Amino acid sequence: MRETDWTKVLGWPGYRVYRHEINEPAKTLKLWVRRKRGNRKLVCSGCGRKLAEGYDVYEREVRDLPCFEFRTTVVIELYRVRCPDCGVKTEKVPQLPSKAPFSKRFEEAVGLACESAPVRRVARQFALSPNTVRAIDLRYLKRWAPRRRKPALRQMGIDEMYLDEAAKQFQSEMELNAQHSQSLYQLAYIRLQQHQAPEASRLLAQVIKQDPSNSDAHYQLGKALLEQGDVSEATRELETSVQLRPTDYGYFQLSNAYARTGRSDDARRALEKFEKLKPKNAAVP
Ligand SMILES: [Zn+2]
């Protein structure tokens, strides 16, 4: 097989294979890749700035998906850039999402396997240690979560552009009636959309005091606390919310909260509940 064929089989956009090595007894395949001519856009991994010039070059070895029975390693030529903002930094390469010695699609395969098998079995399947599998799975969950559909403004149907007007309206309603829990809730909801999490938390605590069984208020408070970095309190609120009323968005946020504290098994279980509860016709990216 020629190097151009290996390039096709490997399928790393923008990269070409310039050398390969097959070890038949060991059943390993090693491919050396570098940028294709014309693919010279370098991106600073610190800030995302595009740079025209490389500062220097080095090699990194990562495990990729296997080729038939051959365990495959890719040796990639990586540039460092001299970024005006970050100094000398490694370039950002989409195929290498972390510092770990694995390609993105390899980590995706491991993460996917973890969805339907225990860690120990996945570890055996890929010849990795259970700890490595757990670390890959956690990165996989984190990368995967932001791409998912977010619970929209559908609870209220308020266009984001009118948040300020709506806030004023609810505020005046509250001045008329301090116990108006619905206005309190809706104002808190708007504050959350405006990323005023501490204010939202304060309002939601009031709502919950008036009505401890308000599952949506616990949910929103969980979100507000997550935004403020108080993950353990957020987890408690989100757990209360789904206990009161299981919702897809409740489990979705709960899985985020678990993932942020390294509880990947709990995060996975919450995601499974989210998958079961989410509307069947929801767009899946
Ligand atoms: Zn930079």
Boltz pocket constraint, residues with backbone or C-beta under 6 A from the ligand:
constraints:
  - pocket:
      binder: B
      contacts: [[A, 44], [A, 45], [A, 46], [A, 47], [A, 48], [A, 49], [A, 83], [A, 84], [A, 85], [A, 86], [A, 87], [A, 89]]
      max_distance: 6.0
